[in-house]
Amino acid sequence: MTIQLTVPNLACSACVNTVTQAIQAIDATAQVNADPKTKQVNVTTAASETEIKQAITTAGYTVA
């Protein structure tokens, strides 16, 4: 399943790394493509959208 999310406070490569690690902590096989310019995060994962959103929120970011 591919999930497309907007993360408004995704600002830099460090943010991308933090979000990627947070997502991969709940699904180690997740493929994460995050772009701080567009604020888009695309995730291919077996985890639910709710779990992915929770992981991003717990890492300190907002999901729009």
All heavy atoms as a GROMACS GRO file, in nm:
protein
  458
    1MET      N    1   0.084  -0.117   0.000
    1MET     CA    2   0.000   0.000   0.000
    1MET      C    3   0.090   0.124   0.000
    1MET      O    4   0.187   0.131   0.072
    1MET     CB    5  -0.088  -0.002   0.125
    1MET     CG    6  -0.161   0.128   0.149
    1MET     SD    7  -0.282   0.125   0.284
    1MET     CE    8  -0.186   0.074   0.424
    2THR      N    9   0.055   0.220  -0.085
    2THR     CA   10   0.128   0.346  -0.088
    2THR      C   11   0.042   0.455  -0.025
    2THR      O   12  -0.076   0.469  -0.056
    2THR     CB   13   0.163   0.385  -0.232
    2THR    OG1   14   0.245   0.283  -0.288
    2THR    CG2   15   0.239   0.517  -0.235
    3ILE      N   16   0.104   0.528   0.065
    3ILE     CA   17   0.037   0.635   0.138
    3ILE      C   18   0.106   0.766   0.102
    3ILE      O   19   0.229   0.774   0.104
    3ILE     CB   20   0.045   0.611   0.290
    3ILE    CG1   21  -0.018   0.478   0.326
    3ILE    CG2   22  -0.021   0.726   0.367
    3ILE    CD1   23   0.012   0.433   0.468
    4GLN      N   24   0.027   0.867   0.067
    4GLN     CA   25   0.082   0.999   0.036
    4GLN      C   26   0.033   1.098   0.141
    4GLN      O   27  -0.088   1.112   0.162
    4GLN     CB   28   0.040   1.044  -0.103
    4GLN     CG   29   0.106   1.174  -0.146
    4GLN     CD   30   0.076   1.208  -0.290
    4GLN    OE1   31  -0.029   1.173  -0.343
    4GLN    NE2   32   0.167   1.278  -0.354
    5LEU      N   33   0.129   1.162   0.208
    5LEU     CA   34   0.095   1.254   0.316
    5LEU      C   35   0.162   1.388   0.293
    5LEU      O   36   0.267   1.395   0.229
    5LEU     CB   37   0.142   1.197   0.450
    5LEU     CG   38   0.087   1.060   0.491
    5LEU    CD1   39   0.163   1.007   0.609
    5LEU    CD2   40  -0.061   1.071   0.522
    6THR      N   41   0.105   1.492   0.350
    6THR     CA   42   0.166   1.624   0.351
    6THR      C   43   0.213   1.653   0.493
    6THR      O   44   0.135   1.642   0.587
    6THR     CB   45   0.066   1.731   0.305
    6THR    OG1   46   0.022   1.699   0.173
    6THR    CG2   47   0.130   1.869   0.305
    7VAL      N   48   0.341   1.687   0.505
    7VAL     CA   49   0.399   1.719   0.636
    7VAL      C   50   0.451   1.863   0.627
    7VAL      O   51   0.563   1.888   0.581
    7VAL     CB   52   0.512   1.621   0.672
    7VAL    CG1   53   0.572   1.654   0.808
    7VAL    CG2   54   0.460   1.477   0.669
    8PRO      N   55   0.369   1.961   0.669
    8PRO     CA   56   0.402   2.103   0.648
    8PRO      C   57   0.533   2.147   0.711
    8PRO      O   58   0.599   2.237   0.660
    8PRO     CB   59   0.284   2.176   0.713
    8PRO     CG   60   0.174   2.077   0.714
    8PRO     CD   61   0.238   1.943   0.728
    9ASN      N   62   0.573   2.087   0.822
    9ASN     CA   63   0.697   2.132   0.886
    9ASN      C   64   0.818   2.045   0.851
    9ASN      O   65   0.918   2.045   0.921
    9ASN     CB   66   0.679   2.144   1.038
    9ASN     CG   67   0.630   2.017   1.104
    9ASN    OD1   68   0.585   1.925   1.038
    9ASN    ND2   69   0.638   2.013   1.235
   10LEU      N   70   0.810   1.976   0.739
   10LEU     CA   71   0.925   1.902   0.686
   10LEU      C   72   1.013   2.003   0.613
   10LEU      O   73   0.980   2.051   0.505
   10LEU     CB   74   0.876   1.794   0.589
   10LEU     CG   75   0.979   1.692   0.542
   10LEU    CD1   76   1.014   1.598   0.656
   10LEU    CD2   77   0.926   1.613   0.424
   11ALA      N   78   1.127   2.040   0.675
   11ALA     CA   79   1.202   2.156   0.626
   11ALA      C   80   1.340   2.126   0.570
   11ALA      O   81   1.395   2.207   0.497
   11ALA     CB   82   1.214   2.259   0.737
   12CYS      N   83   1.398   2.011   0.604
   12CYS     CA   84   1.537   1.989   0.564
   12CYS      C   85   1.568   1.840   0.557
   12CYS      O   86   1.483   1.757   0.589
   12CYS     CB   87   1.630   2.056   0.665
   12CYS     SG   88   1.613   1.989   0.832
   13SER      N   89   1.691   1.808   0.518
   13SER     CA   90   1.728   1.668   0.505
   13SER      C   91   1.730   1.597   0.641
   13SER      O   92   1.701   1.478   0.649
   13SER     CB   93   1.864   1.653   0.437
   13SER     OG   94   1.964   1.717   0.512
   14ALA      N   95   1.762   1.669   0.748
   14ALA     CA   96   1.757   1.609   0.882
   14ALA      C   97   1.614   1.570   0.917
   14ALA      O   98   1.591   1.465   0.979
   14ALA     CB   99   1.814   1.706   0.985
   15CYS      N  100   1.518   1.655   0.877
   15CYS     CA  101   1.378   1.624   0.900
   15CYS      C  102   1.338   1.497   0.823
   15CYS      O  103   1.268   1.411   0.874
   15CYS     CB  104   1.289   1.739   0.856
   15CYS     SG  105   1.319   1.894   0.939
   16VAL      N  106   1.385   1.488   0.700
   16VAL     CA  107   1.356   1.370   0.617
   16VAL      C  108   1.411   1.245   0.685
   16VAL      O  109   1.342   1.143   0.694
   16VAL     CB  110   1.418   1.386   0.476
   16VAL    CG1  111   1.411   1.256   0.399
   16VAL    CG2  112   1.346   1.498   0.401
   17ASN      N  113   1.533   1.254   0.738
   17ASN     CA  114   1.593   1.138   0.806
   17ASN      C  115   1.513   1.099   0.930
   17ASN      O  116   1.490   0.981   0.955
   17ASN     CB  117   1.738   1.169   0.844
   17ASN     CG  118   1.829   1.172   0.724
   17ASN    OD1  119   1.799   1.114   0.620
   17ASN    ND2  120   1.941   1.240   0.738
   18THR      N  121   1.470   1.199   1.006
   18THR     CA  122   1.394   1.172   1.128
   18THR      C  123   1.261   1.104   1.096
   18THR      O  124   1.224   1.005   1.158
   18THR     CB  125   1.369   1.303   1.206
   18THR    OG1  126   1.495   1.360   1.241
   18THR    CG2  127   1.287   1.278   1.331
   19VAL      N  128   1.191   1.157   0.997
   19VAL     CA  129   1.062   1.100   0.958
   19VAL      C  130   1.081   0.959   0.902
   19VAL      O  131   1.006   0.867   0.934
   19VAL     CB  132   0.991   1.193   0.856
   19VAL    CG1  133   0.873   1.123   0.790
   19VAL    CG2  134   0.947   1.321   0.925
   20THR      N  135   1.183   0.942   0.819
   20THR     CA  136   1.210   0.810   0.761
   20THR      C  137   1.238   0.707   0.870
   20THR      O  138   1.183   0.596   0.870
   20THR     CB  139   1.329   0.818   0.664
   20THR    OG1  140   1.296   0.908   0.559
   20THR    CG2  141   1.363   0.682   0.605
   21GLN      N  142   1.322   0.744   0.966
   21GLN     CA  143   1.354   0.652   1.076
   21GLN      C  144   1.231   0.621   1.160
   21GLN      O  145   1.214   0.507   1.205
   21GLN     CB  146   1.465   0.710   1.162
   21GLN     CG  147   1.600   0.710   1.090
   21GLN     CD  148   1.709   0.781   1.171
   21GLN    OE1  149   1.684   0.834   1.278
   21GLN    NE2  150   1.829   0.783   1.116
   22ALA      N  151   1.147   0.719   1.184
   22ALA     CA  152   1.026   0.698   1.264
   22ALA      C  153   0.933   0.598   1.195
   22ALA      O  154   0.876   0.510   1.259
   22ALA     CB  155   0.954   0.831   1.287
   23ILE      N  156   0.920   0.613   1.063
   23ILE     CA  157   0.834   0.522   0.987
   23ILE      C  158   0.895   0.382   0.984
   23ILE      O  159   0.826   0.282   1.005
   23ILE     CB  160   0.811   0.576   0.845
   23ILE    CG1  161   0.727   0.704   0.852
   23ILE    CG2  162   0.744   0.470   0.757
   23ILE    CD1  163   0.720   0.781   0.721
   24GLN      N  164   1.025   0.374   0.960
   24GLN     CA  165   1.089   0.243   0.951
   24GLN      C  166   1.101   0.174   1.087
   24GLN      O  167   1.125   0.055   1.093
   24GLN     CB  168   1.224   0.256   0.882
   24GLN     CG  169   1.206   0.289   0.734
   24GLN     CD  170   1.334   0.304   0.656
   24GLN    OE1  171   1.438   0.336   0.713
   24GLN    NE2  172   1.327   0.281   0.526
   25ALA      N  173   1.079   0.248   1.196
   25ALA     CA  174   1.078   0.186   1.328
   25ALA      C  175   0.953   0.098   1.345
   25ALA      O  176   0.955   0.001   1.420
   25ALA     CB  177   1.082   0.292   1.437
   26ILE      N  178   0.845   0.133   1.273
   26ILE     CA  179   0.724   0.051   1.282
   26ILE      C  180   0.712  -0.047   1.166
   26ILE      O  181   0.639  -0.144   1.175
   26ILE     CB  182   0.596   0.137   1.293
   26ILE    CG1  183   0.579   0.226   1.172
   26ILE    CG2  184   0.595   0.216   1.422
   26ILE    CD1  185   0.442   0.292   1.165
   27ASP      N  186   0.782  -0.019   1.056
   27ASP     CA  187   0.786  -0.111   0.941
   27ASP      C  188   0.924  -0.100   0.878
   27ASP      O  189   0.948  -0.009   0.797
   27ASP     CB  190   0.677  -0.077   0.840
   27ASP     CG  191   0.679  -0.171   0.719
   27ASP    OD1  192   0.762  -0.265   0.716
   27ASP    OD2  193   0.597  -0.150   0.628
   28ALA      N  194   1.011  -0.191   0.914
   28ALA     CA  195   1.151  -0.185   0.868
   28ALA      C  196   1.163  -0.197   0.717
   28ALA      O  197   1.264  -0.155   0.659
   28ALA     CB  198   1.232  -0.294   0.936
   29THR      N  199   1.062  -0.251   0.651
   29THR     CA  200   1.069  -0.267   0.506
   29THR      C  201   1.002  -0.153   0.430
   29THR      O  202   0.996  -0.156   0.307
   29THR     CB  203   1.003  -0.400   0.463
   29THR    OG1  204   0.864  -0.396   0.498
   29THR    CG2  205   1.071  -0.519   0.530
   30ALA      N  206   0.952  -0.056   0.502
   30ALA     CA  207   0.884   0.058   0.438
   30ALA      C  208   0.979   0.135   0.348
   30ALA      O  209   1.096   0.156   0.383
   30ALA     CB  210   0.826   0.151   0.544
   31GLN      N  211   0.928   0.175   0.233
   31GLN     CA  212   1.005   0.261   0.143
   31GLN      C  213   0.949   0.402   0.158
   31GLN      O  214   0.831   0.425   0.135
   31GLN     CB  215   0.992   0.213  -0.001
   31GLN     CG  216   1.055   0.076  -0.022
   31GLN     CD  217   1.044   0.029  -0.166
   31GLN    OE1  218   0.984   0.095  -0.249
   31GLN    NE2  219   1.103  -0.085  -0.194
   32VAL      N  220   1.038   0.495   0.196
   32VAL     CA  221   0.996   0.631   0.226
   32VAL      C  222   1.062   0.726   0.128
   32VAL      O  223   1.183   0.723   0.108
   32VAL     CB  224   1.034   0.670   0.370
   32VAL    CG1  225   0.988   0.812   0.402
   32VAL    CG2  226   0.977   0.570   0.470
   33ASN      N  227   0.981   0.810   0.066
   33ASN     CA  228   1.031   0.914  -0.023
   33ASN      C  229   0.973   1.046   0.025
   33ASN      O  230   0.854   1.072   0.008
   33ASN     CB  231   0.989   0.884  -0.168
   33ASN     CG  232   1.047   0.984  -0.265
   33ASN    OD1  233   1.126   1.070  -0.228
   33ASN    ND2  234   1.007   0.974  -0.390
   34ALA      N  235   1.059   1.127   0.088
   34ALA     CA  236   1.013   1.253   0.144
   34ALA      C  237   1.087   1.368   0.078
   34ALA      O  238   1.207   1.362   0.056
   34ALA     CB  239   1.036   1.254   0.295
   35ASP      N  240   1.011   1.475   0.047
   35ASP     CA  241   1.069   1.591  -0.020
   35ASP      C  242   1.039   1.717   0.061
   35ASP      O  243   0.923   1.759   0.070
   35ASP     CB  244   1.010   1.604  -0.160
   35ASP     CG  245   1.075   1.716  -0.240
   35ASP    OD1  246   1.146   1.800  -0.181
   35ASP    OD2  247   1.054   1.720  -0.362
   36PRO      N  248   1.143   1.778   0.122
   36PRO     CA  249   1.118   1.898   0.203
   36PRO      C  250   1.070   2.017   0.121
   36PRO      O  251   1.008   2.107   0.176
   36PRO     CB  252   1.254   1.926   0.270
   36PRO     CG  253   1.354   1.851   0.190
   36PRO     CD  254   1.282   1.737   0.124
   37LYS      N  255   1.094   2.018  -0.009
   37LYS     CA  256   1.048   2.130  -0.092
   37LYS      C  257   0.897   2.126  -0.113
   37LYS      O  258   0.830   2.229  -0.106
   37LYS     CB  259   1.120   2.130  -0.227
   37LYS     CG  260   1.266   2.164  -0.217
   37LYS     CD  261   1.333   2.165  -0.352
   37LYS     CE  262   1.483   2.194  -0.337
   37LYS     NZ  263   1.554   2.185  -0.464
   38THR      N  264   0.845   2.008  -0.139
   38THR     CA  265   0.701   1.995  -0.163
   38THR      C  266   0.623   1.959  -0.036
   38THR      O  267   0.501   1.961  -0.036
   38THR     CB  268   0.673   1.887  -0.269
   38THR    OG1  269   0.718   1.761  -0.219
   38THR    CG2  270   0.742   1.920  -0.400
   39LYS      N  271   0.697   1.921   0.070
   39LYS     CA  272   0.638   1.878   0.197
   39LYS      C  273   0.562   1.746   0.183
   39LYS      O  274   0.480   1.712   0.267
   39LYS     CB  275   0.544   1.984   0.256
   39LYS     CG  276   0.599   2.125   0.256
   39LYS     CD  277   0.723   2.140   0.340
   39LYS     CE  278   0.768   2.286   0.347
   39LYS     NZ  279   0.902   2.300   0.403
   40GLN      N  280   0.590   1.671   0.076
   40GLN     CA  281   0.521   1.545   0.052
   40GLN      C  282   0.603   1.427   0.103
   40GLN      O  283   0.725   1.423   0.086
   40GLN     CB  284   0.496   1.526  -0.098
   40GLN     CG  285   0.400   1.627  -0.157
   40GLN     CD  286   0.259   1.611  -0.102
   40GLN    OE1  287   0.204   1.502  -0.103
   40GLN    NE2  288   0.204   1.720  -0.052
   41VAL      N  289   0.533   1.333   0.164
   41VAL     CA  290   0.596   1.209   0.209
   41VAL      C  291   0.517   1.095   0.149
   41VAL      O  292   0.397   1.082   0.173
   41VAL     CB  293   0.597   1.197   0.363
   41VAL    CG1  294   0.657   1.064   0.406
   41VAL    CG2  295   0.674   1.314   0.425
   42ASN      N  296   0.584   1.014   0.066
   42ASN     CA  297   0.522   0.896   0.007
   42ASN      C  298   0.581   0.773   0.073
   42ASN      O  299   0.703   0.758   0.080
   42ASN     CB  300   0.547   0.892  -0.144
   42ASN     CG  301   0.483   1.010  -0.214
   42ASN    OD1  302   0.367   1.038  -0.193
   42ASN    ND2  303   0.559   1.079  -0.296
   43VAL      N  304   0.494   0.686   0.120
   43VAL     CA  305   0.538   0.569   0.194
   43VAL      C  306   0.475   0.444   0.133
   43VAL      O  307   0.353   0.438   0.119
   43VAL     CB  308   0.497   0.577   0.342
   43VAL    CG1  309   0.553   0.458   0.420
   43VAL    CG2  310   0.541   0.709   0.404
   44THR      N  311   0.558   0.349   0.096
   44THR     CA  312   0.508   0.218   0.055
   44THR      C  313   0.532   0.125   0.172
   44THR      O  314   0.647   0.102   0.212
   44THR     CB  315   0.581   0.169  -0.071
   44THR    OG1  316   0.562   0.265  -0.176
   44THR    CG2  317   0.527   0.034  -0.116
   45THR      N  318   0.423   0.074   0.228
   45THR     CA  319   0.434   0.001   0.354
   45THR      C  320   0.318  -0.096   0.371
   45THR      O  321   0.214  -0.082   0.307
   45THR     CB  322   0.435   0.101   0.472
   45THR    OG1  323   0.445   0.029   0.595
   45THR    CG2  324   0.309   0.185   0.475
   46ALA      N  325   0.340  -0.191   0.461
   46ALA     CA  326   0.233  -0.282   0.500
   46ALA      C  327   0.158  -0.228   0.621
   46ALA      O  328   0.052  -0.277   0.657
   46ALA     CB  329   0.290  -0.419   0.531
   47ALA      N  330   0.214  -0.125   0.684
   47ALA     CA  331   0.150  -0.064   0.802
   47ALA      C  332   0.031   0.020   0.758
   47ALA      O  333   0.021   0.062   0.642
   47ALA     CB  334   0.250   0.022   0.877
   48SER      N  335  -0.059   0.046   0.851
   48SER     CA  336  -0.177   0.126   0.820
   48SER      C  337  -0.143   0.274   0.814
   48SER      O  338  -0.042   0.319   0.869
   48SER     CB  339  -0.285   0.104   0.926
   48SER     OG  340  -0.247   0.166   1.047
   49GLU      N  341  -0.229   0.350   0.747
   49GLU     CA  342  -0.209   0.495   0.738
   49GLU      C  343  -0.210   0.557   0.878
   49GLU      O  344  -0.132   0.648   0.908
   49GLU     CB  345  -0.318   0.557   0.651
   49GLU     CG  346  -0.297   0.707   0.630
   49GLU     CD  347  -0.392   0.765   0.525
   49GLU    OE1  348  -0.443   0.689   0.440
   49GLU    OE2  349  -0.414   0.887   0.528
   50THR      N  350  -0.296   0.505   0.964
   50THR     CA  351  -0.303   0.556   1.102
   50THR      C  352  -0.170   0.536   1.174
   50THR      O  353  -0.122   0.626   1.243
   50THR     CB  354  -0.416   0.485   1.179
   50THR    OG1  355  -0.539   0.509   1.110
   50THR    CG2  356  -0.426   0.536   1.322
   51GLU      N  357  -0.109   0.419   1.156
   51GLU     CA  358   0.020   0.392   1.221
   51GLU      C  359   0.129   0.484   1.168
   51GLU      O  360   0.213   0.533   1.244
   51GLU     CB  361   0.061   0.245   1.199
   51GLU     CG  362  -0.026   0.145   1.273
   51GLU     CD  363   0.007   0.002   1.235
   51GLU    OE1  364   0.012  -0.030   1.114
   51GLU    OE2  365   0.029  -0.078   1.327
   52ILE      N  366   0.127   0.508   1.037
   52ILE     CA  367   0.228   0.595   0.976
   52ILE      C  368   0.211   0.739   1.026
   52ILE      O  369   0.307   0.805   1.065
   52ILE     CB  370   0.219   0.590   0.823
   52ILE    CG1  371   0.248   0.448   0.772
   52ILE    CG2  372   0.314   0.692   0.759
   52ILE    CD1  373   0.385   0.394   0.807
   53LYS      N  374   0.088   0.786   1.029
   53LYS     CA  375   0.062   0.921   1.078
   53LYS      C  376   0.105   0.934   1.224
   53LYS      O  377   0.163   1.035   1.264
   53LYS     CB  378  -0.087   0.956   1.064
   53LYS     CG  379  -0.130   0.984   0.923
   53LYS     CD  380  -0.278   1.019   0.918
   53LYS     CE  381  -0.324   1.056   0.779
   53LYS     NZ  382  -0.468   1.087   0.774
   54GLN      N  383   0.076   0.832   1.304
   54GLN     CA  384   0.113   0.836   1.446
   54GLN      C  385   0.265   0.840   1.461
   54GLN      O  386   0.318   0.914   1.545
   54GLN     CB  387   0.055   0.714   1.518
   54GLN     CG  388   0.084   0.712   1.667
   54GLN     CD  389   0.020   0.830   1.740
   54GLN    OE1  390  -0.096   0.862   1.718
   54GLN    NE2  391   0.096   0.896   1.825
   55ALA      N  392   0.336   0.764   1.380
   55ALA     CA  393   0.484   0.762   1.388
   55ALA      C  394   0.541   0.900   1.355
   55ALA      O  395   0.633   0.948   1.422
   55ALA     CB  396   0.539   0.657   1.293
   56ILE      N  397   0.485   0.964   1.253
   56ILE     CA  398   0.533   1.097   1.213
   56ILE      C  399   0.501   1.199   1.322
   56ILE      O  400   0.586   1.281   1.358
   56ILE     CB  401   0.470   1.139   1.078
   56ILE    CG1  402   0.521   1.047   0.967
   56ILE    CG2  403   0.500   1.285   1.047
   56ILE    CD1  404   0.449   1.065   0.834
   57THR      N  405   0.382   1.192   1.378
   57THR     CA  406   0.342   1.284   1.485
   57THR      C  407   0.429   1.265   1.609
   57THR      O  408   0.474   1.362   1.670
   57THR     CB  409   0.194   1.264   1.518
   57THR    OG1  410   0.116   1.285   1.401
   57THR    CG2  411   0.148   1.360   1.626
   58THR      N  412   0.454   1.140   1.644
   58THR     CA  413   0.537   1.110   1.761
   58THR      C  414   0.680   1.164   1.743
   58THR      O  415   0.744   1.204   1.839
   58THR     CB  416   0.538   0.959   1.788
   58THR    OG1  417   0.404   0.915   1.810
   58THR    CG2  418   0.625   0.922   1.908
   59ALA      N  419   0.727   1.166   1.619
   59ALA     CA  420   0.861   1.217   1.589
   59ALA      C  421   0.866   1.370   1.597
   59ALA      O  422   0.973   1.430   1.584
   59ALA     CB  423   0.906   1.169   1.451
   60GLY      N  424   0.750   1.434   1.614
   60GLY     CA  425   0.747   1.578   1.632
   60GLY      C  426   0.702   1.658   1.510
   60GLY      O  427   0.719   1.780   1.507
   61TYR      N  428   0.643   1.590   1.414
   61TYR     CA  429   0.600   1.658   1.292
   61TYR      C  430   0.448   1.654   1.280
   61TYR      O  431   0.382   1.570   1.338
   61TYR     CB  432   0.666   1.594   1.169
   61TYR     CG  433   0.814   1.615   1.171
   61TYR    CD1  434   0.898   1.524   1.234
   61TYR    CD2  435   0.871   1.730   1.117
   61TYR    CE1  436   1.035   1.546   1.242
   61TYR    CE2  437   1.007   1.752   1.124
   61TYR     CZ  438   1.088   1.660   1.186
   61TYR     OH  439   1.224   1.683   1.194
   62THR      N  440   0.396   1.745   1.203
   62THR     CA  441   0.253   1.757   1.182
   62THR      C  442   0.214   1.694   1.049
   62THR      O  443   0.284   1.714   0.950
   62THR     CB  444   0.211   1.906   1.180
   62THR    OG1  445   0.255   1.966   1.302
   62THR    CG2  446   0.062   1.922   1.165
   63VAL      N  447   0.106   1.620   1.049
   63VAL     CA  448   0.053   1.564   0.924
   63VAL      C  449  -0.072   1.641   0.889
   63VAL      O  450  -0.166   1.650   0.970
   63VAL     CB  451   0.021   1.415   0.939
   63VAL    CG1  452  -0.038   1.360   0.809
   63VAL    CG2  453   0.145   1.336   0.979
   64ALA      N  454  -0.073   1.700   0.770
   64ALA     CA  455  -0.189   1.780   0.728
   64ALA      C  456  -0.298   1.690   0.672
   64ALA      O  457  -0.275   1.582   0.625
   64ALA     CB  458  -0.148   1.882   0.624
   0.00000   0.00000   0.00000
